Amino acid sequence: MTLPGYTPAVREPSKPIFPATAARSVHSPQTIAQSAVDGVAPAAVAKLPEKALRVTDPQVTADGVRVTLRADRAGTAYLYTWDGERALGTRTVELTADGQVTVVVSVTGGTASSLLAAIESGDAARAYQVPLR
């Protein structure tokens, strides 16, 4: 198809841009939920021991879900409120060895049925799913 009187600009096609980072399983609540059920580490990494992260005292509040995290090692916790099909809120928490922290994970646009959690430390990870009452 041509347009009378139109001359297209002469230029080379743009080079594709590829991101330098890949998607990470700890950023996927669906993967964390599946890993928690299957008992395998999210992604192709070593599985941390069950006691690497203890997720206790989950309470639904007006602000979301309040939960206490206890870690036996330094790492990062990735938390998601979950309705069984999608994430309703997210929070990332830096953990210290033998540390304890209480945080609130937001809930937006639904009712959370569980809290999904993954801990990543070094080249290893573990996933958890905590039912909410």
C-alpha positions, 0 to 999 in steps of 0.5 A: 500500500502506498500513500500519494506524496508520502516518502517514508524516512530511511532508517535501519530497524531498531536493535532489540533490547533484552533485559540483563536479568531474568524473572526470578521464582521468588517474585512469582506468587504462583511459583511459591504456592506450587513450590510450597505444595510440592516441597521443592525449592522455587527455581533451580536452586538448593532447598533450604531447611524448613527451619530457615524461616518460621512464619508465625502468628498470622492475623488478619487486620484492617491493614492486611495480614500481620505476621511474625518472621523468624530466620535462622540465617540472613536472607530476603523474605518475599511475602504475598497475601493470596486468595488462591488464584492471585496475589492481593498484596506483597512485601519484601523483608530483609532478614538477619540471622536469628532475627525476628520481625513483625510486618504487615502485608497489604490486602487489596481487592479481595479476601486473602485465604493464605500468606505465601512466603519464600526465603532466599539466602545465598544460592538457596531458597524455600517456599511456605504457604500459611493458611489464614483463618 
